[in-house]
Amino acid sequence: MKKNMIVNANSIILSDKKVLQILHNRDSVRGEEPVWASRTITEADCSLVSHEVDSLCSLTDSVILRDTRKARSSGRTEFDEQAATNERGERILHSGLLNYNFGTAIKLALVTLLIFLSFSIDAGTLQETFLQGNAAYQSGNMDAALKLYESIEPKGPAVWYNLGNCYYHLGNYPEAIVHWSRARHDASWRDRITLDAYIAQSYEALGMVQEQVFVMRIYKWIVDIASLCSLLILQLFFLLCFFVLLFLLPRLLKQSRYFIITGLIIVTIFISVACIVTYREQKYPCCIVTKNSISVYAGPGQDYARLTEAKMLDKVRVYEQRESWLKVHLAQFGYGWIAKADLAMI
């Protein structure tokens, strides 16, 4: 077949390569398997391309006629007029494909806009629910406020804080302590001090003393500091301090800079401890006993031997879960199994 051929009634001449490209673009737009390949063009291909070109040229005949008249008025030859017609035909085909792509882009933009609006509507609904809960709380309707706050998902520090206030006013001090403890995780440093004071008041209302040995206070202080950044950032800081210490240690020893060496060692040790503490808090969550007295078993079930009992507001750390039973560690006893329903995660 000739390298250049007339493919439609408008006398637009296209090469074999251009015919194959048109077929390829057409199939790609329609989601079909592309035919672009180095092969011989059949009469069916020419007929298909001719139909595509005719459908597009029918919309722009006036434009082609205008270009042809301009060419004749400028003194160009018939070959120049044919070249201008071919160029216009190719532009028509490309504009058609651009229109297809532009339509697809509009659809994607509309889908993105709908998704954004759905999130905005959902955020507005949650905000409205939160405000309704605040209104119920201020009017003294604690039960209604509890239902409204509980329906908010996900819950942030403000929601956990307000839930704790509701339970406190209802006289359910263990639940108030649980929810205030949950609010501490993402709260600011100042808010944590306020929450700690409220938790201490709840212990006093129950006639209990919140005992914290010195080691546990240090541990809690490290947890609060480490929570200001992620575990990944702590690990990067540790590696930085370690390599700085490793690189500068020989030079500092020669210069007898023992004070700087001691400071670098202390910072490195503190960051390493913070990494360990943060990993432990994320890997093994802490729970509080919410009932007066619960049994601790040797295995995940009441068929196992009863080891001891845990009292209300005892804190335990969870290491394993099997169905509805949790393997926990009690500070005064050791490891044992407790029913999940008897604990509240903080």
Summary of the structure (lengths in Angstrom):
residues: 346
radius of gyration: 37.4
end to end distance: 78.8
largest distance: 107.8
contacts: 923
relative contact order: 0.05
helix: 64%
strand: 13%
